[in-house]
C-alpha cells in the first residue's frame, strides 16, 4: 500500500470507524487502541475548553455531546487548541429548546480566545485632551468580543466559576448581548442592551462619533441621546476597552 493510501485509510478509520479501511490496514486490536486514543484526546480538548458547560450539562450529557461532535466534526487544524470552535454549534443543535447551553458554550470559547489576542494599554479618559468629537473615531481592545444572547448565560457562567449554586436558566426580557474582553490576565464581561452593542460595532467599523450621536438624537431626541451616549462612554472608559480616540 502506498503511503498516501495508508494515511487516507488511517484517517477514515479514526474519523468514521470505516470497516473497509480497517480491513485494508490489516485489522487487529491495535487499530482500536489508536481509535480510543484519538477520541480520548479530542474529548480532553473539549473538556479543557468548556469546563463550565460540562458542569452545567453534567458529565454524561457532556460526553454524549462530545461524542456527537467528534463524529460530525473531525479536527481540521494543526493544533487541538482550536478544536472546540464549532462545539457551540453542536450544542445548539442538540439543545434547541435550551438556548442557554449554546450561549454558555459561546461565552466560554470567546473568553478563552481573548487570551490569544495582543495586549494593548487602555486609554484613560483623563488623557483625551482636546478631542474633535464630531469627527473622532474609536479603536477598541483587540480582545473585545460581542456575543448576542437571549438568556442569562453570563450569570450562569459566573456562578459556575464561583462554585455557587447557579440560578435557573431564564430568557432575557429582550434579546441583548454579552460584551467580553481581557483585563490583563482576567476575563471580563457584562451583559449589555442591543443598542450599546450596535453602537460599538458601528464605531469599530469606522463610524465617526458625531455621526453616531446624530443617529441617536434622531431616534431618541437630543437630551435622551446625550444621556445614553454619556452613560456608554463612562462605562467604556471604566471597563478599559478603548485604546485610542483619533
C-alpha atoms as a printed R data frame, in Angstrom:
    type eleno elety resid chain resno       x      y      z
1   ATOM     1    CA   UNK     A     1   0.000  0.000  0.000
2   ATOM     2    CA   UNK     A     2   1.275  3.441 -0.929
3   ATOM     3    CA   UNK     A     3   1.900  5.837  1.962
4   ATOM     4    CA   UNK     A     4  -0.795  8.284  0.798
5   ATOM     5    CA   UNK     A     5  -3.387  5.499  0.592
6   ATOM     6    CA   UNK     A     6  -2.327  4.173  4.001
7   ATOM     7    CA   UNK     A     7  -2.696  7.633  5.543
8   ATOM     8    CA   UNK     A     8  -6.093  8.134  3.909
9   ATOM     9    CA   UNK     A     9  -7.390  4.809  5.227
10  ATOM    10    CA   UNK     A    10  -5.991  5.509  8.666
11  ATOM    11    CA   UNK     A    11  -7.829  8.831  8.670
12  ATOM    12    CA   UNK     A    12 -11.086  7.135  7.600
13  ATOM    13    CA   UNK     A    13 -10.716  4.658 10.446
14  ATOM    14    CA   UNK     A    14 -10.078  7.324 13.067
15  ATOM    15    CA   UNK     A    15 -12.710  9.768 11.869
16  ATOM    16    CA   UNK     A    16 -15.532  7.458 10.759
17  ATOM    17    CA   UNK     A    17 -14.552  3.989 12.031
18  ATOM    18    CA   UNK     A    18 -14.646  2.782  8.420
19  ATOM    19    CA   UNK     A    19 -14.555 -1.046  8.433
20  ATOM    20    CA   UNK     A    20 -13.341 -1.260  4.822
21  ATOM    21    CA   UNK     A    21 -10.387  0.950  5.710
22  ATOM    22    CA   UNK     A    22  -9.686 -1.217  8.772
23  ATOM    23    CA   UNK     A    23  -9.627 -4.336  6.598
24  ATOM    24    CA   UNK     A    24  -7.138 -2.778  4.201
25  ATOM    25    CA   UNK     A    25  -4.994 -1.747  7.187
26  ATOM    26    CA   UNK     A    26  -4.894 -5.339  8.416
27  ATOM    27    CA   UNK     A    27  -7.402 -5.074 11.257
28  ATOM    28    CA   UNK     A    28  -6.483 -6.169 14.726
29  ATOM    29    CA   UNK     A    29  -6.767 -4.788 18.240
30  ATOM    30    CA   UNK     A    30  -4.057 -2.221 17.569
31  ATOM    31    CA   UNK     A    31  -6.427 -0.166 15.436
32  ATOM    32    CA   UNK     A    32  -8.868  0.049 18.365
33  ATOM    33    CA   UNK     A    33  -6.081  1.416 20.544
34  ATOM    34    CA   UNK     A    34  -5.406  4.203 18.047
35  ATOM    35    CA   UNK     A    35  -9.125  4.914 17.777
36  ATOM    36    CA   UNK     A    36  -9.569  5.149 21.541
37  ATOM    37    CA   UNK     A    37  -6.517  7.393 21.915
38  ATOM    38    CA   UNK     A    38  -7.752  9.651 19.103
39  ATOM    39    CA   UNK     A    39 -11.188 10.077 20.646
40  ATOM    40    CA   UNK     A    40  -9.934 10.490 24.202
41  ATOM    41    CA   UNK     A    41  -7.624 13.319 23.112
42  ATOM    42    CA   UNK     A    42 -10.497 15.120 21.383
43  ATOM    43    CA   UNK     A    43 -12.757 14.682 24.410
44  ATOM    44    CA   UNK     A    44  -9.972 16.041 26.636
45  ATOM    45    CA   UNK     A    45  -9.615 19.079 24.344
46  ATOM    46    CA   UNK     A    46 -13.346 19.808 24.654
47  ATOM    47    CA   UNK     A    47 -13.309 19.288 28.423
48  ATOM    48    CA   UNK     A    48 -10.393 21.706 28.716
49  ATOM    49    CA   UNK     A    49 -12.139 24.334 26.584
50  ATOM    50    CA   UNK     A    50 -15.605 24.109 28.143
51  ATOM    51    CA   UNK     A    51 -15.321 23.293 31.870
52  ATOM    52    CA   UNK     A    52 -18.346 25.371 32.928
53  ATOM    53    CA   UNK     A    53 -20.509 23.924 30.174
54  ATOM    54    CA   UNK     A    54 -19.531 20.469 31.416
55  ATOM    55    CA   UNK     A    55 -20.632 21.414 34.932
56  ATOM    56    CA   UNK     A    56 -23.903 22.807 33.620
57  ATOM    57    CA   UNK     A    57 -24.784 19.810 31.430
58  ATOM    58    CA   UNK     A    58 -23.382 17.125 33.705
59  ATOM    59    CA   UNK     A    59 -20.644 14.684 32.812
60  ATOM    60    CA   UNK     A    60 -22.825 12.132 30.985
61  ATOM    61    CA   UNK     A    61 -24.597 14.698 28.808
62  ATOM    62    CA   UNK     A    62 -21.330 16.483 28.058
63  ATOM    63    CA   UNK     A    63 -19.632 13.246 26.981
64  ATOM    64    CA   UNK     A    64 -22.582 12.423 24.739
65  ATOM    65    CA   UNK     A    65 -22.346 15.859 23.130
66  ATOM    66    CA   UNK     A    66 -18.586 15.474 22.727
67  ATOM    67    CA   UNK     A    67 -19.052 12.107 21.034
68  ATOM    68    CA   UNK     A    68 -21.574 13.620 18.614
69  ATOM    69    CA   UNK     A    69 -19.210 16.476 17.846
70  ATOM    70    CA   UNK     A    70 -16.215 14.197 17.301
71  ATOM    71    CA   UNK     A    71 -18.232 12.058 14.881
72  ATOM    72    CA   UNK     A    72 -19.543 15.036 12.897
73  ATOM    73    CA   UNK     A    73 -16.569 17.422 13.100
74  ATOM    74    CA   UNK     A    74 -13.118 15.839 12.954
75  ATOM    75    CA   UNK     A    75 -10.203 18.211 13.627
76  ATOM    76    CA   UNK     A    76  -9.045 20.219 10.620
77  ATOM    77    CA   UNK     A    77  -6.251 22.387 12.093
78  ATOM    78    CA   UNK     A    78  -2.699 21.613 13.124
79  ATOM    79    CA   UNK     A    79  -3.452 22.211 16.807
80  ATOM    80    CA   UNK     A    80  -6.199 20.926 19.093
81  ATOM    81    CA   UNK     A    81  -6.317 24.361 20.725
82  ATOM    82    CA   UNK     A    82  -8.896 25.412 18.120
83  ATOM    83    CA   UNK     A    83 -10.844 22.153 18.033
84  ATOM    84    CA   UNK     A    84 -13.723 23.492 20.134
85  ATOM    85    CA   UNK     A    85 -14.510 26.400 17.807
86  ATOM    86    CA   UNK     A    86 -17.579 24.662 16.324
87  ATOM    87    CA   UNK     A    87 -18.658 22.923 19.530
88  ATOM    88    CA   UNK     A    88 -21.226 25.650 20.435
89  ATOM    89    CA   UNK     A    89 -22.996 24.900 17.121
90  ATOM    90    CA   UNK     A    90 -23.154 21.215 18.063
91  ATOM    91    CA   UNK     A    91 -24.605 22.171 21.454
92  ATOM    92    CA   UNK     A    92 -27.179 24.437 19.783
93  ATOM    93    CA   UNK     A    93 -28.297 21.557 17.547
94  ATOM    94    CA   UNK     A    94 -28.516 19.147 20.489
95  ATOM    95    CA   UNK     A    95 -30.369 21.559 22.798
96  ATOM    96    CA   UNK     A    96 -32.642 23.715 20.601
97  ATOM    97    CA   UNK     A    97 -35.119 24.240 23.467
98  ATOM    98    CA   UNK     A    98 -32.374 25.246 25.927
99  ATOM    99    CA   UNK     A    99 -30.545 28.160 24.276
100 ATOM   100    CA   UNK     A   100 -28.593 28.929 27.450
101 ATOM   101    CA   UNK     A   101 -26.453 25.834 26.755
102 ATOM   102    CA   UNK     A   102 -25.118 27.079 23.415
103 ATOM   103    CA   UNK     A   103 -24.786 30.631 24.742
104 ATOM   104    CA   UNK     A   104 -22.793 29.369 27.712
105 ATOM   105    CA   UNK     A   105 -20.524 27.490 25.290
106 ATOM   106    CA   UNK     A   106 -20.037 30.593 23.135
107 ATOM   107    CA   UNK     A   107 -19.131 32.684 26.186
108 ATOM   108    CA   UNK     A   108 -16.552 30.112 27.306
109 ATOM   109    CA   UNK     A   109 -14.983 29.933 23.860
110 ATOM   110    CA   UNK     A   110 -14.865 33.723 23.450
111 ATOM   111    CA   UNK     A   111 -13.248 34.194 26.864
112 ATOM   112    CA   UNK     A   112 -10.618 31.572 26.032
113 ATOM   113    CA   UNK     A   113  -9.979 33.144 22.632
114 ATOM   114    CA   UNK     A   114  -9.389 36.535 24.269
115 ATOM   115    CA   UNK     A   115  -6.167 35.210 25.800
116 ATOM   116    CA   UNK     A   116  -4.570 34.705 22.376
117 ATOM   117    CA   UNK     A   117  -5.011 38.308 21.215
118 ATOM   118    CA   UNK     A   118  -2.348 41.039 21.556
119 ATOM   119    CA   UNK     A   119  -2.062 43.248 24.623
120 ATOM   120    CA   UNK     A   120  -2.844 46.958 24.237
121 ATOM   121    CA   UNK     A   121  -2.979 49.539 27.012
122 ATOM   122    CA   UNK     A   122  -6.447 51.045 27.501
123 ATOM   123    CA   UNK     A   123  -6.927 54.770 27.109
124 ATOM   124    CA   UNK     A   124  -7.873 56.780 30.185
125 ATOM   125    CA   UNK     A   125 -10.490 59.499 29.988
126 ATOM   126    CA   UNK     A   126  -8.016 61.932 31.555
127 ATOM   127    CA   UNK     A   127  -5.609 61.525 28.624
128 ATOM   128    CA   UNK     A   128  -8.075 62.609 25.951
129 ATOM   129    CA   UNK     A   129  -7.201 66.281 25.944
130 ATOM   130    CA   UNK     A   130  -8.845 68.298 23.173
131 ATOM   131    CA   UNK     A   131 -10.763 65.779 21.063
132 ATOM   132    CA   UNK     A   132 -12.753 66.801 17.995
133 ATOM   133    CA   UNK     A   133 -15.729 64.655 18.982
134 ATOM   134    CA   UNK     A   134 -17.656 65.336 15.790
135 ATOM   135    CA   UNK     A   135 -15.066 63.518 13.672
136 ATOM   136    CA   UNK     A   136 -13.477 61.303 16.344
137 ATOM   137    CA   UNK     A   137 -13.057 57.613 15.593
138 ATOM   138    CA   UNK     A   138 -12.668 54.966 18.278
139 ATOM   139    CA   UNK     A   139 -10.386 51.947 18.493
140 ATOM   140    CA   UNK     A   140 -11.299 49.210 20.955
141 ATOM   141    CA   UNK     A   141  -9.280 46.426 22.551
142 ATOM   142    CA   UNK     A   142  -8.478 43.595 20.144
143 ATOM   143    CA   UNK     A   143  -9.688 41.215 22.864
144 ATOM   144    CA   UNK     A   144 -13.183 42.705 22.679
145 ATOM   145    CA   UNK     A   145 -15.997 40.437 21.515
146 ATOM   146    CA   UNK     A   146 -19.746 40.926 21.358
147 ATOM   147    CA   UNK     A   147 -21.993 37.867 21.550
148 ATOM   148    CA   UNK     A   148 -25.761 38.051 21.048
149 ATOM   149    CA   UNK     A   149 -27.686 36.390 23.888
150 ATOM   150    CA   UNK     A   150 -31.302 35.675 24.715
151 ATOM   151    CA   UNK     A   151 -30.727 34.122 28.153
152 ATOM   152    CA   UNK     A   152 -28.923 34.741 31.451
153 ATOM   153    CA   UNK     A   153 -25.992 32.580 30.278
154 ATOM   154    CA   UNK     A   154 -23.448 35.134 31.546
155 ATOM   155    CA   UNK     A   155 -24.846 34.887 35.082
156 ATOM   156    CA   UNK     A   156 -24.788 31.099 34.806
157 ATOM   157    CA   UNK     A   157 -21.118 31.137 33.778
158 ATOM   158    CA   UNK     A   158 -20.149 33.417 36.660
159 ATOM   159    CA   UNK     A   159 -21.939 31.344 39.280
160 ATOM   160    CA   UNK     A   160 -20.389 28.130 37.931
161 ATOM   161    CA   UNK     A   161 -16.909 29.696 38.094
162 ATOM   162    CA   UNK     A   162 -17.556 30.935 41.630
163 ATOM   163    CA   UNK     A   163 -18.718 27.498 42.728
164 ATOM   164    CA   UNK     A   164 -22.087 28.806 43.863
165 ATOM   165    CA   UNK     A   165 -25.467 27.330 43.008
166 ATOM   166    CA   UNK     A   166 -26.339 28.707 39.555
167 ATOM   167    CA   UNK     A   167 -29.679 30.422 39.068
168 ATOM   168    CA   UNK     A   168 -32.336 28.845 36.908
169 ATOM   169    CA   UNK     A   169 -31.901 29.425 33.209
170 ATOM   170    CA   UNK     A   170 -34.084 32.325 32.103
171 ATOM   171    CA   UNK     A   171 -34.864 34.189 28.913
172 ATOM   172    CA   UNK     A   172 -33.947 37.877 28.924
173 ATOM   173    CA   UNK     A   173 -36.846 40.358 28.653
174 ATOM   174    CA   UNK     A   174 -35.393 41.357 25.268
175 ATOM   175    CA   UNK     A   175 -32.503 39.997 23.198
176 ATOM   176    CA   UNK     A   176 -29.221 41.514 24.326
177 ATOM   177    CA   UNK     A   177 -25.506 40.868 24.075
178 ATOM   178    CA   UNK     A   178 -22.526 39.986 26.216
179 ATOM   179    CA   UNK     A   179 -19.501 42.250 25.944
180 ATOM   180    CA   UNK     A   180 -16.301 40.256 26.606
181 ATOM   181    CA   UNK     A   181 -12.689 41.325 26.892
182 ATOM   182    CA   UNK     A   182  -9.467 40.517 28.747
183 ATOM   183    CA   UNK     A   183  -8.344 42.845 31.526
184 ATOM   184    CA   UNK     A   184  -4.701 41.824 31.951
185 ATOM   185    CA   UNK     A   185  -4.983 38.139 32.769
186 ATOM   186    CA   UNK     A   186  -8.578 38.387 33.956
187 ATOM   187    CA   UNK     A   187 -11.557 37.570 31.723
188 ATOM   188    CA   UNK     A   188 -14.194 40.277 31.977
189 ATOM   189    CA   UNK     A   189 -17.705 40.594 30.630
190 ATOM   190    CA   UNK     A   190 -21.036 42.249 31.177
191 ATOM   191    CA   UNK     A   191 -24.469 41.938 29.619
192 ATOM   192    CA   UNK     A   192 -25.480 44.928 27.514
193 ATOM   193    CA   UNK     A   193 -28.536 46.009 25.549
194 ATOM   194    CA   UNK     A   194 -28.665 45.710 21.787
195 ATOM   195    CA   UNK     A   195 -28.397 49.467 21.337
196 ATOM   196    CA   UNK     A   196 -24.997 49.605 23.030
197 ATOM   197    CA   UNK     A   197 -23.798 46.541 21.121
198 ATOM   198    CA   UNK     A   198 -24.802 48.116 17.814
199 ATOM   199    CA   UNK     A   199 -23.086 51.374 18.750
200 ATOM   200    CA   UNK     A   200 -19.791 49.601 19.492
201 ATOM   201    CA   UNK     A   201 -19.987 47.645 16.244
202 ATOM   202    CA   UNK     A   202 -20.635 50.838 14.287
203 ATOM   203    CA   UNK     A   203 -17.712 52.626 15.928
204 ATOM   204    CA   UNK     A   204 -15.468 49.610 15.331
205 ATOM   205    CA   UNK     A   205 -16.455 49.767 11.664
206 ATOM   206    CA   UNK     A   206 -15.209 53.363 11.480
207 ATOM   207    CA   UNK     A   207 -18.320 55.463 12.084
208 ATOM   208    CA   UNK     A   208 -17.379 58.947 13.394
209 ATOM   209    CA   UNK     A   209 -18.589 59.596 16.916
210 ATOM   210    CA   UNK     A   210 -20.566 62.613 15.734
211 ATOM   211    CA   UNK     A   211 -22.488 60.504 13.229
212 ATOM   212    CA   UNK     A   212 -23.399 58.029 15.958
213 ATOM   213    CA   UNK     A   213 -24.644 60.851 18.193
214 ATOM   214    CA   UNK     A   214 -26.690 62.334 15.344
215 ATOM   215    CA   UNK     A   215 -28.339 58.988 14.609
216 ATOM   216    CA   UNK     A   216 -29.212 58.521 18.275
217 ATOM   217    CA   UNK     A   217 -30.589 62.053 18.505
218 ATOM   218    CA   UNK     A   218 -32.889 61.356 15.545
219 ATOM   219    CA   UNK     A   219 -34.141 58.233 17.304
220 ATOM   220    CA   UNK     A   220 -34.346 59.359 20.938
221 ATOM   221    CA   UNK     A   221 -34.133 63.166 20.922
222 ATOM   222    CA   UNK     A   222 -31.210 65.404 21.899
223 ATOM   223    CA   UNK     A   223 -31.487 65.187 25.686
224 ATOM   224    CA   UNK     A   224 -32.131 61.442 25.874
225 ATOM   225    CA   UNK     A   225 -29.398 60.597 23.373
226 ATOM   226    CA   UNK     A   226 -26.841 62.688 25.270
227 ATOM   227    CA   UNK     A   227 -27.622 60.766 28.443
228 ATOM   228    CA   UNK     A   228 -27.396 57.434 26.616
229 ATOM   229    CA   UNK     A   229 -24.065 58.209 24.953
230 ATOM   230    CA   UNK     A   230 -22.658 59.691 28.144
231 ATOM   231    CA   UNK     A   231 -23.512 56.521 30.029
232 ATOM   232    CA   UNK     A   232 -21.920 54.338 27.362
233 ATOM   233    CA   UNK     A   233 -18.732 56.394 27.252
234 ATOM   234    CA   UNK     A   234 -18.366 56.309 31.019
235 ATOM   235    CA   UNK     A   235 -18.798 52.535 31.061
236 ATOM   236    CA   UNK     A   236 -16.325 52.004 28.198
237 ATOM   237    CA   UNK     A   237 -13.620 54.009 29.955
238 ATOM   238    CA   UNK     A   238 -14.321 52.309 33.298
239 ATOM   239    CA   UNK     A   239 -14.087 48.925 31.591
240 ATOM   240    CA   UNK     A   240 -10.854 49.980 29.886
241 ATOM   241    CA   UNK     A   241 -11.922 48.774 26.424
242 ATOM   242    CA   UNK     A   242 -10.988 51.916 24.426
243 ATOM   243    CA   UNK     A   243  -7.378 52.070 23.249
244 ATOM   244    CA   UNK     A   244  -7.472 55.156 21.015
245 ATOM   245    CA   UNK     A   245  -9.651 58.127 20.032
246 ATOM   246    CA   UNK     A   246  -8.449 59.847 16.899
